[in-house]
Amino acid sequence: MGWTLSTLAEKLGLRLQGDDCEVTGVNTLEAAGSGDISFLANAKYAKYLPLSKAAAVIVTEEHASSLPRALVSENPYLDFSRAVALFAKPQGSFSGISESAYIHPEAALEEGCTVYPFAYIGSRARIGKGCVIFPGCYVGEDCVLGQNCTLYPHAALMAGTVLGSGCVLQPGAVLGADGFGFIREKDRVQKIPQIGTVRIGNNVEIGACSAVDRAVLGVTSVGDETKLDNQVQLGHNVTMGKRCFIVSQVGISGSTKVGDDVTMAGQVGVAGHLTIGNGVTIGPKSGVAKDIPDGTTCGGTPAVEGRTYMRTLALMPKFPDMYKRLGQLEQELAELRALLEKDRS
């Protein structure tokens, strides 16, 4: 599907500089062809502007004058993402409800739903208008999906899981599996029944092979607009706020409370029963073992304040030489002490 630049400018609320033409795709500055639109969000890539074959580029006012055609934006990266959405082709081509899907007689589906072959929808499940459920998905009994949710192949919602509207579950995401609850008892291990639920807000996206465990009692919850990357785990009774970005391979242990607008970079590990404040940013591979107040940036294992973490990173390559020098100083000190002892005697 093609768009004229003038139409794109109108839809995105941008100013078109230069003559109008049709574009049929989006691409990077380096790879764009004469039918593509591109963007410049980072000044270090400005060197590619004169070389780019893009039909037009989304740029700030600063760079617009150097281009034959430009869509002038205050936030090129954001507006490019909106442009991409106009060109993006939806996954899948099936519509309607397949006869090869299993839908329990007591389940209720609102109008406009698509259920692919080999999906399973259990008893008393309620599926909102416009939802799409791909092959191999499991929607357990008493689950509730709001409007326009998408469950990609092999996503699983165990019994009683609730999704708000506009949620996306990438392939293999699992919501409502048992939390990790066990007690060692002499020569055996006793499982603690997990009888709570999972409740997901509106416009939440959960990445491939991520897991949100059901609560022991009560609710494990994720707030509106929060995005979980691939291979993320939220333990039982975790409370996650709104608009959080949780990057790949993060693990958050049970009963931890995470505020709004929190960012956790890849492979962060968070201990249980902690409180992570609003607006917190945690660097990659950090280990969090204590509460973090609002607005803090931190990193490292154990996690420390951001400036301390960065100084530590800068010092780490010097540690071998410092250790060697310390050994030399200790030897010199020992020799001086020996001389002093000899003089005293």
C-alpha positions in Angstrom: 0.0 0.0 0.0 1.3 3.4 -1.0 0.9 6.9 0.6 1.6 10.3 -0.8 3.9 12.4 1.4 1.1 15.0 1.7 -1.3 12.4 3.1 1.4 11.1 5.5 2.1 14.7 6.7 -1.6 15.2 7.3 -2.0 11.9 9.2 1.1 12.5 11.3 0.6 16.2 11.9 3.9 17.1 10.2 5.0 19.7 7.7 6.0 18.6 4.2 9.0 20.4 2.7 9.5 19.9 -1.0 7.3 18.4 -3.7 4.8 15.6 -3.2 5.4 12.0 -4.3 4.2 8.5 -3.4 6.1 6.2 -1.0 5.5 2.5 -0.6 7.7 1.5 2.3 10.0 2.5 5.2 13.7 1.8 5.7 17.0 3.0 7.2 18.9 5.9 5.7 21.5 3.5 4.3 19.1 0.9 2.9 16.2 3.1 1.7 15.3 3.2 -1.9 13.5 5.8 -4.0 10.1 4.6 -2.9 10.9 4.6 0.9 10.6 7.1 3.7 13.3 7.1 6.4 14.2 9.1 9.5 17.1 10.7 11.4 16.8 10.6 15.2 20.5 10.5 16.2 22.8 13.2 15.0 25.7 10.8 14.5 23.9 9.3 11.5 23.5 12.7 9.8 26.5 11.9 7.6 24.2 9.4 5.7 21.7 12.1 4.8 23.5 13.3 1.6 24.0 9.6 0.5 20.5 8.3 1.2 18.3 7.4 -1.7 15.1 7.8 0.4 12.2 9.6 -1.2 11.9 11.7 2.0 13.3 11.7 5.5 11.5 12.5 8.8 13.9 15.1 10.4 14.0 18.0 12.8 13.9 21.6 11.4 17.7 21.7 11.8 18.3 19.1 9.1 15.3 19.8 6.8 17.0 22.5 4.7 19.6 20.0 3.4 17.0 17.7 1.9 15.0 17.9 -1.3 12.0 16.4 0.6 11.4 16.2 4.3 8.7 15.7 6.8 9.6 18.1 9.6 9.1 16.7 13.1 9.9 17.7 16.7 10.4 13.9 17.5 11.5 12.0 14.4 11.9 8.7 16.1 8.3 8.8 17.5 6.8 10.0 14.2 8.7 7.4 12.2 7.3 4.7 14.5 3.8 6.1 13.7 4.7 6.0 10.0 5.8 2.4 10.2 2.4 1.5 11.7 0.7 2.8 8.5 2.8 0.5 6.3 2.9 -2.6 8.6 1.2 -5.7 7.4 -0.7 -7.5 10.1 0.4 -11.0 11.0 -1.9 -13.8 9.7 -4.6 -13.9 7.1 -7.3 -16.0 8.6 -10.6 -14.5 9.8 -13.7 -15.8 11.5 -13.9 -18.8 13.8 -12.3 -22.0 12.6 -14.2 -25.3 12.9 -11.0 -26.8 14.0 -10.8 -24.7 17.1 -12.3 -26.0 20.4 -14.6 -23.5 22.1 -16.5 -24.7 25.1 -20.2 -24.3 24.9 -20.2 -22.1 28.0 -17.6 -19.7 26.6 -18.8 -16.3 25.2 -17.2 -14.5 22.3 -18.2 -11.0 21.2 -18.6 -10.0 17.6 -15.6 -9.7 15.3 -13.4 -12.3 17.0 -11.0 -14.5 15.0 -10.1 -17.9 16.3 -7.5 -19.9 14.3 -7.5 -23.7 14.0 -6.4 -25.7 17.0 -6.9 -22.9 19.5 -8.6 -23.9 22.8 -11.1 -21.8 24.7 -12.3 -23.1 28.0 -15.6 -23.0 29.9 -16.9 -19.6 31.0 -14.1 -17.7 29.2 -15.2 -14.3 27.9 -13.5 -13.0 24.8 -14.0 -9.3 23.9 -14.9 -7.8 20.6 -12.2 -8.0 17.9 -9.8 -10.4 19.6 -7.5 -12.6 17.6 -6.4 -16.0 18.9 -3.8 -17.8 16.9 -3.2 -21.6 16.5 -2.1 -23.5 19.6 -3.3 -20.9 22.1 -4.8 -22.0 25.3 -7.4 -19.9 27.1 -8.4 -21.6 30.3 -11.7 -21.5 32.2 -13.0 -18.2 33.6 -10.4 -16.2 31.6 -11.5 -12.7 30.5 -10.1 -10.9 27.5 -10.9 -7.2 26.8 -11.5 -5.9 23.3 -8.9 -6.2 20.5 -6.4 -8.4 22.2 -4.1 -10.6 20.1 -2.7 -13.9 21.3 0.0 -15.2 19.0 0.7 -18.9 18.5 1.1 -21.0 21.7 0.3 -18.2 24.1 -1.3 -19.7 27.2 -3.7 -18.1 29.7 -4.3 -20.4 32.6 -7.6 -20.4 34.5 -8.9 -17.1 35.8 -6.4 -14.8 34.0 -7.8 -11.4 33.1 -6.5 -9.2 30.2 -7.5 -5.6 29.6 -8.2 -4.2 26.1 -5.6 -3.9 23.4 -3.1 -6.5 24.9 -0.6 -8.4 22.8 0.9 -11.8 23.9 3.8 -12.8 21.7 4.4 -16.5 20.9 4.9 -18.8 23.9 3.9 -16.2 26.6 2.4 -17.9 29.6 0.2 -16.1 32.1 -1.2 -17.7 35.2 1.1 -20.7 35.6 1.8 -21.7 39.2 4.3 -19.5 41.1 7.4 -21.1 42.6 6.0 -22.1 46.0 7.6 -25.1 47.8 8.6 -26.0 51.4 11.3 -28.5 52.3 10.0 -30.9 54.9 12.5 -33.5 56.1 13.0 -35.9 53.2 10.3 -34.4 50.9 9.2 -31.2 49.4 5.6 -29.8 49.9 4.1 -27.8 47.1 2.1 -24.7 48.1 -1.1 -24.4 46.1 -1.2 -21.3 44.0 -4.9 -20.3 44.0 -4.7 -16.6 43.1 -5.0 -15.0 39.7 -3.2 -12.8 37.1 -4.7 -9.4 36.1 -3.2 -7.5 33.1 -4.1 -3.8 32.4 -4.9 -2.2 29.0 -2.4 -2.0 26.1 0.1 -4.3 27.7 2.5 -6.3 25.5 4.2 -9.5 26.8 7.1 -10.9 24.9 7.8 -14.3 23.5 8.4 -17.0 26.1 7.8 -14.7 29.0 5.9 -15.8 32.1 3.7 -14.0 34.6 3.0 -16.4 37.5 -0.4 -16.6 39.3 -0.5 -15.4 42.9 -0.4 -17.7 45.8 -3.4 -15.7 47.2 -4.8 -12.5 45.7 -3.4 -11.1 42.4 -0.3 -10.8 40.3 -0.8 -7.6 38.3 0.7 -5.6 35.5 -0.4 -2.0 34.9 -1.6 -0.2 31.7 0.8 0.4 28.9 3.6 -1.7 30.4 5.8 -3.7 28.0 7.6 -6.9 28.8 10.4 -8.1 26.5 11.1 -11.8 25.6 12.0 -14.3 28.4 10.9 -12.1 31.3 9.5 -13.6 34.5 7.3 -12.0 37.1 7.0 -14.1 40.2 3.8 -14.7 42.2 2.1 -11.7 43.7 4.4 -9.2 41.9 2.7 -5.8 41.4 3.9 -4.0 38.3 3.0 -0.4 37.6 2.1 1.5 34.5 4.3 2.3 31.4 7.2 0.1 32.6 9.8 -1.2 30.2 11.1 -4.6 31.3 13.9 -5.8 28.9 14.8 -9.4 28.1 15.7 -12.0 30.7 14.7 -9.9 33.7 13.5 -11.9 36.7 11.4 -10.3 39.5 10.8 -12.4 42.6 7.6 -12.9 44.4 5.6 -10.1 46.2 7.9 -7.3 44.9 6.1 -4.0 44.1 7.3 -2.1 41.1 6.1 1.5 40.5 5.2 3.4 37.4 7.6 4.3 34.5 10.3 1.9 35.6 12.9 0.7 33.2 14.9 -2.5 33.9 17.6 -3.4 31.4 18.5 -6.9 30.3 19.1 -9.7 32.8 18.3 -7.6 35.9 17.5 -9.8 38.9 15.2 -8.5 41.7 14.8 -10.2 45.0 11.4 -10.8 46.6 9.3 -8.6 48.9 11.0 -5.3 47.7 9.6 -2.0 46.6 10.9 -0.4 43.5 9.8 3.3 43.3 8.3 5.3 40.4 10.7 6.4 37.6 13.5 4.0 38.6 16.1 3.0 35.9 18.2 -0.2 36.6 21.2 -1.0 34.4 21.9 -4.4 32.7 22.8 -7.5 34.7 22.1 -5.7 38.0 21.2 -7.5 41.2 18.7 -5.7 43.3 18.6 -6.8 47.0 17.0 -3.8 48.7 14.3 -1.2 48.1 15.0 1.5 45.5 13.4 5.0 46.1 11.6 7.0 43.4 13.6 8.5 40.5 16.8 6.5 41.2 19.2 5.4 38.5 21.3 2.5 39.6 23.3 -0.5 38.4 25.7 -3.3 39.4 25.6 -6.3 41.7 24.6 -5.4 44.3 22.9 -2.4 42.6 24.3 0.9 43.7 23.6 4.5 42.8 24.2 5.3 39.1 27.3 7.6 39.4 29.0 5.1 41.7 28.2 2.3 39.3 29.7 4.2 36.4 32.9 5.0 38.3 33.2 1.4 39.2 32.9 0.4 35.5 35.6 2.8 34.6 37.9 1.4 37.3 37.4 -2.3 36.6 39.9 -2.5 33.7 42.5 -1.0 36.0 42.0 -3.6 38.8 44.7 -6.0 37.6 47.4 -3.3 37.5 46.2 -1.9 40.8 46.4 -5.3 42.4 49.9 -5.8 41.1 50.9 -2.4 42.3 49.4 -3.1 45.7 51.4 -6.3 46.0 54.6 -4.3 45.2 53.7 -1.6 47.8 53.0 -4.3 50.4 56.4 -5.9 49.7 58.2 -2.5 49.9 56.4 -1.8 53.2 57.4 -5.2 54.6 61.1 -4.5 53.6 60.9 -1.1 55.4 59.5 -2.6 58.5 62.3 -5.2 58.5 64.9 -2.5 58.2 63.3 -0.6 61.1 63.2 -3.7 63.3 66.9 -4.3 62.4 67.9 -0.8 63.4 66.0 -1.0 66.7 67.9 -4.2 67.6 
